[in-house]
Amino acid sequence: MRKRIDRLVENGTITNFSLNIDHSKVGKPLHAFILLRCKPSDAGEVLEGVKKIDAVRRIFQMLGPYDLMLEIHCAGTSELKAVADERIGSLHGVNEIRTMIIV
């Protein structure tokens, strides 16, 4: 089995491996997505800014009404509000934020 996996990695069929984390066991049980609409000329700056925020686990660039979707894990709603309002909302070029909590 190991040789087969090695071949699949070598020929580019498998491009990465991932881990699934139980975020509640590390004190971050709240799971949310944040949609961002950015000023087009500042989208790169916004992207670099959200990469520096610890609560952001994944970033998706999008086409359509929103430019970025951020996957967030926080300790609770007060931390989520602080991340959304103070950290993300204060980034130059962010025009709109939509927060969706996953239950």
N, C-alpha and C positions, 0 to 999 in steps of 0.2 A: 504494500500500500504506500509506503514512504517513497519508493522509487517512482510510482505513478504520480504522486503529488509533486515530487521534485521536477518531473518532466513537464507537468502542467504549469508550474511556476516558470521554468526555463523557456517554454514556448509562448508565454504571455497569456495563457488561458486564465490562470489564477493571477490576479494583479495585487491582491492584498489579503490579509487576515484581520479579523476584528475580535474584540472582546465585548461581551454584554455585562454591564455593571448594574447591580441592584443599588440604585442611588439612595434609597431609603436607608441602607446600611452604612452609608457614608455621610448621613445627615443632610441629604438633599432630596427629600421625597417629592417636592413639588415639581411637576413637569409641565412646561409651557412652550408655546411657539410665539414668536414675535415677528410680525410682518412689518417691514420698513419701506416707506416710499422716500426716495432721496432726490435731491436736486441733481440732475444728470452730471453736471460738471464736478460735483463733489462726491460721486459714488465711490470712487477709489479711496478717498480719504475716510469715508464712513466705513468701508470694508476693513481698512487697516485699523480703525478705532475699535470696531467690535471684536476683532481678533484678540485684543488685549484684555477683554473682560472675562474673568475666570468663570462666571456662571454660564457663559456661552459654550455649548458643547459641540454644535455643528452649525455651519453657515451654508446656506443654499442661495446662489444667485439665480434670479428668476426673470422671466419675460412676462409682461402683463401689467396689471395695475400696481403691483409691488415689485420692488427691486431686490430685496433680500428677505429671506426667512431664517430666523435664528432659533435653534433649539436650545432651551434654557433648562437648567436644573438648579433649584434653590431650596433653602431650608423652609420657606413659607411665603405667604403672600406679602408680608412687609418687605422681605428681601427682594421679591420679584418687583414690587413697586419701586424700590430704590434703584434696582438695576435698570428698569424701563425708564423711569422718570429722570433720575439723576445721571446715570452713566450713559445710556443710549440716547435719551432725549436731549442731552446737552452736546452731543456730537455735531459739529458744524456740517450742515448739509442735510440733516434729517428733517423731512417735512411732515411725516405722519408715522404714527406707531399704532399697531393693532396687536393686542395681547390676547392669546387664547390659552386657557388653562386646560390641560388634559387630565381627565379623571378616570 
